[in-house]
């Protein structure tokens, strides 16, 4: 039992080194099937490493947004961080949107809500897996610029699973042409 | 996000479903309380009958004959009201089971969303169960209110219905035993403050039964049905669903 606990500590440390806080990591996958497979594999790895509670999801399909709750309640569903400086104006405390039902949000607003929900819940890792038709280059750039700005005020790291190679070319310092294997056996040696 | 806030929002969101279930629950509560009260009225009537019969003398041959016949009719009444109550309980259970299964299917994406934000199966199961408990509690309170409002009429109706059923059941024994004869002989030598009809059963309403009963039993059985359907159906189904959302 003690050995297992030590093993998980090492796993967490090594994963933290791999994906540094305040960064956006770009992980390339050739097609959508591989993207879904990698997402599922990473969830399994995080679960076996005891890190599922530190993982938040951002997706255009499985949003994890409860339509019957207000935007505010969805934003705070994972907890309420004291530091809210990273929130954009439309999600700030006095914004009228916060009291609207989440069902009224459009696709992009839902993506932003998922991202900020993860930051509010102090999640260490945010896993973004989006479909190409939602993430056109301009929208993606705007989202990533805003995400980069917000991440600087937190200790979180955004993992972007993408089929778009140009994103990796534009960010070579955090690009993974071959996504790392995150299994317990690989990271704890 | 507070658990109860989520629960009440969920309840509000699925209000159409819960309104149907609440109407069903009001019907269940009313029928259940009426059947339990009816059994109590019958027990009381039997007690009063034996008390009145005692005034004729316990060893009286006719009194023993009547006591046996009336006792059998009362036993049949208790049996039939218990059997009816059991059927109502089972029917209520089936309705909740079907309703719960339908709602769970309807809110699959909501279950996925809750798993995605890190809620446990326990938290999700409790939310769904509390929504159902809340709806049943409202139904129960509506039923109690209706019963308080029509208390006297209800007791009167149940006593009269019981008397009618009892009379019918007693009639069935007439062919084998000559109760009429026993009656004539019994009353021939006595002056009583009651008639033949009121010896068997009360008049328009009872003196000692003034309020319906079975509230706690009804509330308990309704809650138990919800607990069982949620523990036995919703939680296992949600746990299966979790494997799809969170592959392990």
Interface residues (C-beta under 8 A of the other chain):
Chain A: X40 X43 X44 X47 X52 X53 X57 X62 X63 X64 X65 X66 X67 X68 X69 X73 X76 X77 X78 X117 X121
Chain B: X1 X5 X6 X9 X10 X12 X13 X110 X112 X113 X114 X115 X116 X117 X118 X245 X246 X247 X248
